């Protein structure tokens, strides 16, 4: 029976959980929740920063850049300035089109910002001059514009690369990756589309007195489907008559009649060379180099070209999802297509793997976290004793588990800054447990220890330090609060620190008040009074 009545929340928690059979269940549950949170929390290398903005594109055919600036860009800039939260506006005036780019302050809600921009443009349509086409409002989407994976598809050495057959395979691969769970966007840059290439001989064109416009119109007129609705039949069915695309082969292109000359038709083959191929005038082509063949001499020796033309495939994920899981799922799909690409003379390498980088960064910081806990445990052995050091060390995983679980359910991701916040707070997390165990140790070595029960000593020792420990922890938490109000890029980047450190400190108090007395009851014992031995010896001497 405990006669001591605790006055502070610390003593009340210690009393309530000291001999409660559910205390051990609570501890194991917290550790499991922390482990699950660590495994399933979305992993990223850096925290996501909410960046809002957009571009207003207003075409005005035939207008000069000076006219575009005066009648489109400047009026739009003035009106957009009326929107609250706008940070920067950049206007671009070119021939036939004006572009106004808008960047909002960091932290503005993207949906609200996009809606405000669209409403402001639509409300002022009447102020745009005659001849301006419908403006296009295109918001930025920074979350899915930064890829987590990039692949370089390149021709293999010693094999004939078939770009014409590669294009449909690459398109199917892109579509397949886009169907992967949590993949937001894929792009294919530098892929050569199959097409009919028409190389016009300008000398022949001049000889027949033709223009390039006539050649283009002749090809366009026959290269499209032309459906025509003829009306309904007596059975109430709709009859549609269509002209099939008349271009299927190279000969079809060659036999296009482009004009009449002295009563005879002029075919495309008379003024141009036509062949089936790819869009070799693709100006988005990139090149890849290999480290083991950086010079032509090394390449010749290794039978490997130092620089190869590549097709770039990029993959972006949805905001707030696990980059590691998404990257692994995409890599599995790429492996399924490896054999098909090899048959066409192409291989691929991963030039960017954000998922692996994020996973490695998180694992490295977790390792450092464990090393730091071990160092603290060793230091406590010399300062408090072995059993006391074990008790304090066991509270650290429980504190981190609570913090991770709260971060998970609040929608945060685990990244370098989140784990840095844990490392920053780690030295503070053991303060409460050390204060409690030190006071318990003092009470166990007091002169009246033999007159009180172990349970009463633990509750009283915990209750005594409750108020000052709470105030000290609150003071530390208050030093973190101003970081929540730091604006700009730095404030958003460092926000996990003021969000997680206070939670960890509060968790350290609760864990210290609950589990430190509980573990002390299991592991510590009251020392035997030294005067008892002396009294016994004197009695024996008297006899």
C-alpha positions in Angstrom: 0.0 0.0 0.0 1.4 3.4 -1.1 0.6 6.1 1.5 2.3 8.9 -0.6 -0.2 11.1 -2.5 1.4 12.5 -5.7 0.7 16.2 -6.5 2.1 16.5 -10.0 1.2 14.8 -13.2 4.5 13.0 -13.1 3.7 11.2 -9.9 0.2 10.5 -11.0 1.4 8.8 -14.2 4.0 6.8 -12.3 1.4 5.7 -9.7 -1.1 4.7 -12.4 1.3 2.6 -14.5 3.7 1.3 -11.9 2.0 -2.0 -11.2 -0.4 -1.9 -14.1 -0.2 -5.2 -16.1 -0.9 -3.2 -19.3 2.3 -1.1 -19.0 4.4 -3.7 -20.7 1.8 -4.1 -23.4 1.8 -0.4 -23.9 5.6 -0.3 -24.3 5.6 -3.2 -26.8 2.8 -1.5 -28.7 4.7 1.7 -28.9 7.8 0.0 -30.3 5.7 -1.9 -32.9 3.9 1.3 -34.0 7.3 3.1 -34.3 8.7 0.2 -36.4 5.7 0.1 -38.6 5.8 3.9 -39.1 9.5 3.8 -40.0 8.7 1.1 -42.7 5.6 2.6 -44.2 6.2 6.3 -44.0 6.8 7.9 -47.4 10.6 8.3 -47.8 12.1 11.3 -49.6 15.5 12.7 -49.7 14.3 16.3 -49.0 11.0 17.6 -47.6 8.4 18.7 -50.1 8.0 22.5 -50.4 4.7 23.9 -51.5 5.4 26.2 -54.5 2.5 27.8 -56.3 2.4 29.7 -59.5 1.3 29.6 -63.1 1.6 31.1 -66.5 -0.9 33.1 -68.5 -0.4 32.7 -72.3 -2.3 35.2 -74.5 -1.9 34.8 -78.3 -2.4 37.8 -80.6 -1.5 36.8 -84.2 0.3 39.4 -86.2 1.3 41.6 -83.3 4.9 42.8 -82.7 6.6 42.3 -79.3 6.2 46.0 -78.6 2.5 45.8 -79.2 2.2 42.6 -77.1 4.0 44.3 -74.2 1.7 47.4 -74.3 -1.7 45.8 -74.8 -1.3 42.3 -73.1 1.7 41.9 -70.8 1.5 45.2 -68.9 -2.3 45.2 -68.3 -2.1 41.6 -67.1 0.7 42.3 -64.8 -1.2 45.2 -63.2 -4.3 43.1 -62.7 -2.4 40.1 -61.3 -0.7 42.3 -58.8 -4.1 42.7 -57.2 -4.0 39.0 -56.1 -3.0 38.5 -52.5 0.1 36.3 -52.0 1.8 37.0 -55.3 5.6 37.2 -54.9 7.0 37.7 -58.4 5.6 38.4 -61.8 7.7 37.9 -65.0 6.4 39.2 -68.4 7.6 37.9 -71.8 6.6 39.7 -75.0 7.3 37.9 -78.3 5.9 37.9 -81.8 2.3 36.9 -81.8 2.1 35.9 -78.1 2.5 37.3 -74.6 3.4 35.3 -71.5 3.0 36.4 -67.9 4.5 34.0 -65.3 3.3 34.3 -61.7 5.1 33.0 -58.6 3.3 33.0 -55.3 4.9 33.2 -51.9 6.1 30.0 -50.4 3.4 28.2 -48.4 0.4 29.5 -50.4 -2.2 26.8 -51.0 -1.8 25.7 -54.6 -5.5 25.1 -55.3 -6.5 28.5 -54.0 -3.7 30.3 -55.8 -4.6 28.6 -59.2 -8.2 29.5 -58.8 -7.4 33.2 -57.9 -5.2 33.5 -61.0 -7.8 32.0 -63.3 -10.6 34.2 -61.9 -8.5 37.3 -62.2 -7.8 36.7 -65.9 -11.4 35.8 -66.7 -12.8 38.8 -64.9 -10.6 41.1 -67.0 -11.2 39.6 -70.5 -13.1 42.7 -71.5 -10.0 44.8 -71.1 -7.9 42.9 -73.6 -7.9 44.4 -77.1 -9.7 43.0 -80.1 -7.7 40.3 -81.8 -6.4 38.6 -78.6 -7.3 35.0 -78.5 -8.6 33.2 -75.4 -5.8 33.3 -72.8 -4.5 30.0 -71.5 -4.0 29.8 -67.8 -1.5 27.0 -67.1 -0.6 26.4 -63.4 2.8 25.1 -62.3 2.8 21.6 -60.7 6.2 21.4 -59.1 5.3 18.2 -57.3 5.2 16.1 -60.4 7.5 18.1 -62.6 10.6 16.8 -60.8 11.3 13.2 -61.8 12.3 10.6 -59.3 13.6 8.2 -62.1 15.3 8.9 -65.4 16.3 6.2 -67.9 18.6 6.6 -70.9 17.7 4.3 -73.8 20.8 4.0 -76.1 21.8 1.9 -79.1 23.9 -1.2 -78.2 27.3 -1.5 -79.7 27.5 -4.0 -82.7 23.7 -4.1 -83.2 21.5 -2.2 -85.7 19.3 0.2 -83.8 15.8 0.2 -85.2 14.4 3.6 -84.1 11.2 3.1 -86.2 10.2 0.0 -84.4 11.4 1.3 -81.0 8.9 4.2 -80.9 5.8 2.1 -80.5 7.5 -0.1 -77.9 8.7 3.0 -76.0 5.2 4.4 -76.1 3.7 1.2 -74.7 6.4 1.2 -72.0 5.6 4.7 -71.1 1.9 3.8 -70.9 2.7 0.8 -68.8 4.8 2.8 -66.3 2.1 5.5 -66.1 -0.3 2.8 -64.8 2.0 2.0 -61.9 0.5 2.9 -58.6 1.4 6.5 -57.4 3.1 7.4 -60.7 2.0 10.8 -61.7 3.7 11.7 -64.9 6.0 10.2 -67.5 7.8 11.9 -70.4 9.6 10.5 -73.4 12.2 13.0 -74.8 14.2 12.4 -78.0 12.2 9.5 -79.3 12.2 9.4 -83.1 8.8 9.0 -84.6 8.3 6.9 -87.7 7.3 9.1 -90.7 7.7 9.6 -94.4 10.5 12.0 -95.1 10.1 14.3 -98.1 13.2 16.0 -99.3 12.2 18.6 -101.9 14.7 19.5 -104.7 14.5 23.3 -104.9 15.9 23.4 -108.4 13.1 21.1 -109.7 10.6 23.1 -107.7 11.7 26.3 -109.4 11.7 24.6 -112.8 8.0 23.6 -112.4 7.2 27.0 -111.0 5.9 25.5 -107.8 6.1 26.7 -104.1 6.6 24.8 -100.9 3.1 25.8 -99.9 1.6 23.9 -102.8 3.6 20.8 -101.8 2.4 21.0 -98.2 -1.2 21.5 -99.1 -1.1 18.6 -101.5 0.2 16.2 -98.9 -2.1 17.5 -96.1 -5.2 17.2 -98.3 -4.8 13.4 -98.7 -3.2 12.5 -95.3 -6.4 12.9 -93.2 -9.6 11.1 -92.6 -12.7 12.9 -93.9 -15.9 11.5 -92.4 -19.2 12.8 -93.7 -22.6 12.3 -92.1 -25.1 11.4 -94.8 -28.3 11.3 -92.7 -30.6 8.6 -91.3 -32.0 5.6 -93.2 -35.5 4.3 -93.0 -34.6 2.0 -90.2 -33.5 5.0 -88.2 -29.7 4.2 -88.5 -27.1 6.8 -88.9 -25.1 6.5 -92.1 -21.5 7.8 -92.1 -19.4 7.8 -95.2 -15.6 8.1 -94.7 -12.5 8.5 -96.8 -9.7 6.2 -95.6 -6.3 7.6 -95.1 -4.8 7.4 -98.6 -1.1 7.2 -97.5 0.1 3.8 -96.4 3.3 3.2 -98.3 6.2 5.2 -99.8 4.7 4.8 -103.3 1.4 6.4 -102.1 3.4 9.5 -101.1 5.4 9.6 -104.3 2.2 9.4 -106.4 0.6 12.5 -104.8 -0.3 15.0 -107.5 0.9 18.4 -106.4 0.0 20.4 -109.6 -0.6 20.5 -113.3 2.0 21.5 -115.8 1.2 22.0 -119.5 -1.8 19.6 -119.2 0.2 16.9 -117.4 0.1 16.0 -113.7 3.2 16.7 -111.6 3.8 14.0 -109.0 5.6 14.5 -105.8 8.3 12.1 -107.0 9.1 14.5 -109.8 10.3 17.2 -107.4 11.3 15.4 -104.2 12.9 12.3 -102.8 10.5 10.3 -100.6 11.6 7.6 -98.2 10.2 6.0 -95.0 12.3 6.7 -91.9 12.2 8.7 -88.7 12.1 12.4 -87.7 15.8 12.9 -87.9 15.4 16.6 -87.4 14.5 16.0 -83.7 16.2 18.8 -81.8 15.5 17.3 -78.4 18.2 14.7 -78.9 20.6 14.1 -75.9 23.7 12.1 -75.7 25.2 9.8 -73.1 28.8 9.1 -72.3 30.4 6.1 -70.6 33.1 6.4 -68.0 35.1 3.4 -69.3 35.4 5.0 -72.8 35.8 8.7 -72.4 38.0 9.2 -75.5 37.7 7.9 -79.1 41.0 6.0 -78.5 39.6 4.2 -75.5 36.4 3.6 -77.3 38.1 2.0 -80.2 40.2 -0.2 -77.9 37.1 -1.3 -75.9 34.9 -1.5 -79.0 32.5 1.0 -77.3 31.4 4.4 -78.4 32.2 7.0 -75.8 29.1 9.1 -76.7 25.8 7.6 -77.8 22.5 9.2 -78.7 20.0 8.5 -76.0 16.2 8.6 -75.6 15.3 9.9 -72.1 12.3 8.5 -70.2 11.4 10.3 -67.0 9.1 9.2 -64.2 7.5 11.5 -61.5 5.5 10.4 -58.5 2.4 11.9 -56.7 3.0 14.2 -53.9 3.4 12.7 -50.4 3.9 9.1 -51.7 6.9 6.8 -51.0 9.6 7.4 -53.5 11.3 4.1 -52.6 8.2 2.0 -53.4 7.3 3.9 -56.6 10.9 3.6 -57.9 11.0 -0.2 -57.1 7.7 -0.8 -58.9 8.9 1.2 -62.0 12.2 -0.7 -62.1 10.4 -4.0 -62.2 8.4 -2.8 -65.2 11.6 -1.7 -67.0 13.2 -5.1 -66.4 10.2 -6.7 -68.1 10.9 -4.7 -71.3 14.7 -5.3 -71.3 14.5 -8.2 -73.6 12.2 -6.4 -76.1 14.5 -3.5 -76.2 17.6 -5.7 -76.8 15.9 -7.3 -79.8 15.6 -3.8 -81.3 19.2 -3.1 -80.6 18.7 -0.9 -77.5 19.7 -1.0 -73.9 19.0 1.2 -70.9 20.6 2.5 -67.8 19.2 4.4 -64.8 20.7 7.9 -64.8 18.7 9.1 -61.8 17.2 7.0 -58.9 15.7 9.4 -56.4 14.1 6.4 -54.5 17.5 4.8 -53.9 19.0 8.1 -52.8 16.2 8.7 -50.4 16.3 5.2 -49.0 20.1 5.4 -48.6 19.9 8.8 -46.9 17.2 7.6 -44.5 19.0 4.4 -43.7 22.3 6.2 -43.1 20.7 8.6 -40.7 18.9 5.8 -38.9 22.3 4.1 -38.5 23.7 7.3 -37.1 20.7 7.5 -34.7 21.5 4.0 -33.4 25.2 4.9 -33.0 24.2 8.0 -31.0 22.0 6.0 -28.7 24.8 3.5 -28.1 27.2 6.3 -27.3 24.7 7.8 -24.8 24.2 4.4 -23.2 28.0 4.0 -22.7 28.3 7.4 -21.2 25.4 6.8 -18.8 27.0 3.5 -17.5 29.9 5.6 -16.1 27.6 8.4 -14.8 24.7 6.4 -13.3 25.6 2.7 -13.3 24.8 -0.2 -15.6 21.2 -0.9 -14.7 20.3 2.8 -14.6 21.9 3.3 -18.0 19.9 0.4 -19.4 16.7 1.9 -18.1 17.4 5.3 -19.6 18.5 3.8 -23.0 15.3 1.7 -23.2 13.2 4.8 -23.1 14.8 6.3 -26.2 13.3 3.9 -28.7 9.9 4.4 -27.2 10.2 8.2 -27.5 11.3 8.0 -31.1 8.5 5.5 -31.8 5.8 7.9 -30.5 7.3 10.8 -32.5 7.5 8.7 -35.7 3.9 7.5 -35.3 2.5 11.0 -34.8 4.5 12.3 -37.8 3.1 9.5 -39.9 -0.6 10.0 -38.9 -0.1 13.8 -39.5 0.9 13.2 -43.1 4.6 14.0 -42.9 7.3 12.2 -44.8 10.5 10.8 -43.5 13.4 12.6 -45.0 16.8 14.1 -44.1 15.4 17.0 -42.2 13.0 14.9 -40.2 15.7 12.6 -39.1 18.0 15.6 -38.4 15.3 16.8 -36.1 15.4 13.5 -34.2 19.2 13.7 -34.0 19.0 17.3 -32.8 16.5 16.3 -30.1 18.2 13.1 -29.1 20.4 14.7 -26.4 17.3 16.4 -25.0 15.1 13.2 -25.1 17.1 11.5 -22.3 17.0 14.5 -20.0 13.7 13.7 -18.4 14.6 10.0 -17.9 18.0 10.8 -16.5 16.5 13.3 -14.0 13.9 10.7 -12.9 16.4 7.8 -12.6 18.9 10.1 -10.7 16.2 11.1 -8.2 15.2 7.5 -7.8 18.8 6.6 -7.2 19.1 9.4 -4.5 16.0 8.1 -2.7 17.2 4.5 -2.7 20.3 5.6 -0.9 18.6 7.9 1.7 18.8 7.1 5.4 15.2 6.2 5.7 15.0 3.8 2.7 14.3 0.8 4.9 11.1 2.4 6.3 9.4 2.8 2.9 8.3 0.4 0.2 9.9 0.3 -3.2 6.7 1.5 -4.8 6.4 4.5 -2.6 10.0 5.5 -3.2 9.6 5.4 -7.0 6.3 7.4 -7.0 7.7 10.0 -4.6 11.0 10.4 -6.5 9.1 10.8 -9.8 6.6 13.3 -8.3 9.3 15.5 -6.8 11.0 16.3 -10.1 7.8 16.7 -12.1 7.2 20.4 -11.9 10.7 21.6 -12.6 11.2 19.1 -15.4 7.9 20.1 -17.0 9.0 23.8 -16.9 12.4 23.1 -18.3 11.0 21.0 -21.2 8.4 23.7 -21.9 11.2 26.3 -22.1 13.0 24.2 -24.6 9.9 23.7 -26.7 9.3 27.5 -26.7 12.7 28.0 -28.3 11.5 25.9 -31.3 8.2 27.8 -31.8 9.7 30.8 -33.6 11.0 28.4 -36.3 7.3 27.8 -37.3 7.0 31.5 -38.4 10.1 31.6 -40.6 9.0 32.3 -44.1 10.3 31.7 -47.6 12.1 28.6 -48.9 14.2 28.1 -45.7 11.1 28.1 -43.5 9.4 25.5 -45.5 12.6 23.4 -45.8 13.3 23.4 -42.1 9.6 23.0 -40.9 10.0 19.4 -39.8 12.3 20.6 -37.0 9.7 22.7 -35.1 7.0 20.1 -35.9 8.9 17.1 -34.6 11.2 18.3 -31.8 8.4 19.6 -29.5 6.5 16.3 -30.1 9.6 14.3 -29.2 10.2 16.4 -26.0 6.6 15.9 -24.8 6.8 12.2 -25.6 10.1 12.1 -23.6 8.3 13.5 -20.5 5.4 11.0 -20.7 7.7 8.0 -21.4 10.0 9.0 -18.6 7.1 9.3 -16.1 5.6 6.0 -17.1 8.4 3.6 -18.0 11.3 4.8 -15.9 9.6 4.0 -12.5 8.1 0.8 -14.1 11.5 -0.5 -15.3 13.2 0.6 -12.0 10.7 -1.5 -10.1 11.7 -4.5 -12.3 15.4 -3.9 -12.3 16.5 -2.0 -9.2 16.4 -3.1 -5.5 16.7 -1.3 -2.3 20.3 -1.5 -0.9 20.8 -3.1 2.5 21.5 -0.5 5.2 25.2 -0.4 6.2 24.5 0.1 9.9 22.6 -3.2 10.1 25.9 -5.1 9.7 27.6 -3.0 12.4 24.7 -3.6 14.9 24.8 -7.3 14.3 28.6 -7.4 14.9 28.3 -5.5 18.2 25.6 -7.8 19.5 27.8 -10.8 18.7 30.7 -9.2 20.5 28.6 -8.5 23.6 27.7 -12.1 23.8 
